[in-house]
Amino acid sequence: MTHAFRLVEATSEPPEALSWISVARNAPYFVDEAGRPFTPIGQNDAVSWTELRGLRHRRDLPAVENHLIWLRDNGVTVLRLMLEYAQGPSSYFEKPYGRFVPAMVQLWDDLFALCEKVGIRILLTPVDTFWTWVRWKHHPYNQANGGPLDHPSRLLLCGDTREGIKRRLRFAAERWGASPALFAWDLWNEIHPAQAQESADNFDEFIHDLSMTVRGTELALFRRSHPQTVSLFGPELRIRGHMPLRDPIFRHPDLDFASIHIYGTGTIDHPKDTVAPAVTMGRIVRECLAEITDGRPFFDSEHGPIHTFKDRKRTLDEPFDDEYFRHTQWAHFASGGAGGGMRWPNRHPHALTRGMRASQAALSRFLPLIDWTTFRRVNLNEEVRTSRPAVTRFACGDERQAIVWLLRRTTFAGDGRLRKDAPPLTTEVRVPGLSAGHYVITAWDTEAGEARGSWEASARDGSLQFETPPFTRDLAFAIRRTDL
């Protein structure tokens, strides 16, 4: 194996039975029915991509099951999937409009059954808005093909189209809503003014209608409902800052958590080094958390080098991409996002590398160091201080716990990665906001996925100060009060 990562071999041991997920009562994270924390670690996938292709016409269900087991054993807890990934006609969920394709229904029956068996959940969104728009000429919703809609610029405005979308959501909720493998609904993928003739004025009403359709169906059938969100292409918050985009995404009263797609222009979407994307990720997570007023969870549900891959037609070199992935994951996580964010592979083929999978496993092993059910974190990226100006800080915390991730930013190799042979450094760290008391600090190697030591320290005068062990590129810390 060419990576310095530790992967886990897949096992066939049966997992604990899945249970429904909800938002934690006292923290901006998620829990299952037993009150155990649930952290979304995963990525975007599609039933037509290489790793799930065996679902099609049930060609190789054992291979898909083995792949899911391997993902589970390496820390993956959830896959974000589109009910219809409309890049090609073979993936249409309806054809013609109003007729659910039996082979696709069977495919999703099989996938939900496998996920329940293996112990992985699905974040489900009903429509792939990108390929629906790009290949509108062929889509069953097109009036020219017997559908209700004249042009995708009226996706959010056409009443007949709305009824078709709601019928699809009701069908999915009725058929798979009872499954504990359903983590949550992304009711609409990348809601966009272009889908409403360059307006966002009806976003609130559109979201409310879809939300009530799904929640009403689930409550009537199951007396409970899965969490809901709606996603947005994140750069639109800047590009169309004059439009009312923030309230529907971050504060809509019907939604349970907030999510956007963090494609930071020029850094995350087209990286030249592995540090600038992390800085952008940390900044955007901080900005998003500041928009949330009711303590709901937040996470990125798409990110990756989309401009490099889609527009420049280039797949990042694997060693570079592995480090870029690990850095953006930890920037998202340490800044206060739930989990590490959900990469859109943007590779050929569309699949995460083994190094990325090992990074997910390493993050999953860190999770027990924090009590997520009570962690009412705020972002501390700018509040945490270090004695070394060459170290970038990503952090979040409350009065009893904190996460800090330190990343060097001045020791680049020629390919944009951080040098592994740079002289190690130590730095003093000051974490504000912790109440007076005794704490255990655990240093965490984010690449190896293991502790580098732990020690006790005391907080006084509103902060905790400590000196780090020597590190070459990055180091994370879990801080937790012990005397309560």
Rosetta blueprint (number, residue, H / E / L):
1 M L
2 T L
3 H L
4 A L
5 F L
6 R L
7 L L
8 V L
9 E L
10 A L
11 T L
12 S L
13 E L
14 P L
15 P L
16 E L
17 A L
18 L L
19 S L
20 W L
21 I E
22 S E
23 V E
24 A L
25 R L
26 N L
27 A L
28 P L
29 Y L
30 F E
31 V E
32 D E
33 E L
34 A L
35 G L
36 R L
37 P E
38 F E
39 T L
40 P L
41 I L
42 G E
43 Q E
44 N E
45 D L
46 A L
47 V L
48 S L
49 W L
50 T L
51 E L
52 L L
53 R H
54 G H
55 L H
56 R H
57 H H
58 R H
59 R L
60 D L
61 L H
62 P H
63 A H
64 V H
65 E H
66 N H
67 H H
68 L H
69 I H
70 W H
71 L H
72 R H
73 D H
74 N L
75 G L
76 V L
77 T L
78 V E
79 L E
80 R E
81 L E
82 M E
83 L L
84 E L
85 Y L
86 A L
87 Q L
88 G L
89 P H
90 S H
91 S H
92 Y L
93 F L
94 E E
95 K L
96 P L
97 Y L
98 G L
99 R L
100 F E
101 V L
102 P H
103 A H
104 M H
105 V H
106 Q H
107 L H
108 W H
109 D H
110 D H
111 L H
112 F H
113 A H
114 L H
115 C H
116 E H
117 K H
118 V H
119 G L
120 I L
121 R E
122 I E
123 L E
124 L E
125 T E
126 P L
127 V L
128 D L
129 T H
130 F H
131 W H
132 T H
133 W H
134 V H
135 R L
136 W H
137 K H
138 H H
139 H L
140 P L
141 Y L
142 N E
143 Q H
144 A H
145 N H
146 G L
147 G L
148 P L
149 L E
150 D L
151 H L
152 P H
153 S H
154 R H
155 L L
156 L L
157 L L
158 C L
159 G H
160 D H
161 T H
162 R H
163 E H
164 G H
165 I H
166 K H
167 R H
168 R H
169 L H
170 R H
171 F H
172 A H
173 A H
174 E H
175 R H
176 W H
177 G L
178 A L
179 S L
180 P L
181 A L
182 L E
183 F E
184 A E
185 W E
186 D E
187 L L
188 W L
189 N L
190 E L
191 I L
192 H L
193 P H
194 A H
195 Q H
196 A H
197 Q L
198 E L
199 S L
200 A L
201 D L
202 N L
203 F H
204 D H
205 E H
206 F H
207 I H
208 H H
209 D H
210 L H
211 S H
212 M H
213 T H
214 V H
215 R H
216 G H
217 T H
218 E H
219 L H
220 A H
221 L H
222 F H
223 R L
224 R L
225 S L
226 H L
227 P L
228 Q E
229 T E
230 V L
231 S L
232 L L
233 F E
234 G L
235 P L
236 E H
237 L H
238 R H
239 I H
240 R L
241 G L
242 H L
243 M L
244 P L
245 L L
246 R H
247 D H
248 P H
249 I H
250 F H
251 R L
252 H L
253 P L
254 D L
255 L L
256 D L
257 F L
258 A E
259 S E
260 I E
261 H E
262 I L
263 Y L
264 G L
265 T L
266 G L
267 T L
268 I L
269 D L
270 H L
271 P L
272 K L
273 D L
274 T L
275 V L
276 A H
277 P H
278 A H
279 V H
280 T H
281 M H
282 G H
283 R H
284 I H
285 V H
286 R H
287 E H
288 C H
289 L H
290 A H
291 E H
292 I L
293 T L
294 D L
295 G L
296 R L
297 P L
298 F E
299 F E
300 D E
301 S E
302 E E
303 H E
304 G L
305 P L
306 I H
307 H H
308 T H
309 F H
310 K H
311 D H
312 R L
313 K L
314 R L
315 T L
316 L L
317 D L
318 E H
319 P H
320 F H
321 D H
322 D H
323 E H
324 Y H
325 F H
326 R H
327 H H
328 T H
329 Q H
330 W H
331 A H
332 H H
333 F H
334 A H
335 S L
336 G L
337 G L
338 A L
339 G L
340 G L
341 G L
342 M E
343 R E
344 W L
345 P L
346 N L
347 R L
348 H L
349 P L
350 H L
351 A L
352 L L
353 T L
354 R H
355 G H
356 M H
357 R H
358 A H
359 S H
360 Q H
361 A H
362 A H
363 L H
364 S H
365 R H
366 F H
367 L H
368 P H
369 L H
370 I L
371 D L
372 W L
373 T L
374 T L
375 F L
376 R L
377 R L
378 V E
379 N E
380 L L
381 N L
382 E L
383 E L
384 V L
385 R E
386 T E
387 S L
388 R L
389 P L
390 A L
391 V E
392 T E
393 R E
394 F E
395 A E
396 C E
397 G E
398 D L
399 E L
400 R L
401 Q E
402 A E
403 I E
404 V E
405 W E
406 L E
407 L E
408 R E
409 R L
410 T L
411 T L
412 F E
413 A L
414 G L
415 D L
416 G L
417 R L
418 L E
419 R L
420 K L
421 D L
422 A L
423 P L
424 P L
425 L E
426 T L
427 T L
428 E E
429 V E
430 R E
431 V E
432 P E
433 G L
434 L L
435 S L
436 A L
437 G E
438 H E
439 Y E
440 V E
441 I E
442 T E
443 A E
444 W E
445 D E
446 T L
447 E L
448 A L
449 G L
450 E E
451 A E
452 R E
453 G E
454 S E
455 W E
456 E E
457 A E
458 S E
459 A E
460 R E
461 D L
462 G L
463 S E
464 L E
465 Q E
466 F E
467 E E
468 T L
469 P L
470 P L
471 F E
472 T L
473 R L
474 D E
475 L E
476 A E
477 F E
478 A E
479 I E
480 R E
481 R E
482 T L
483 D L
484 L L
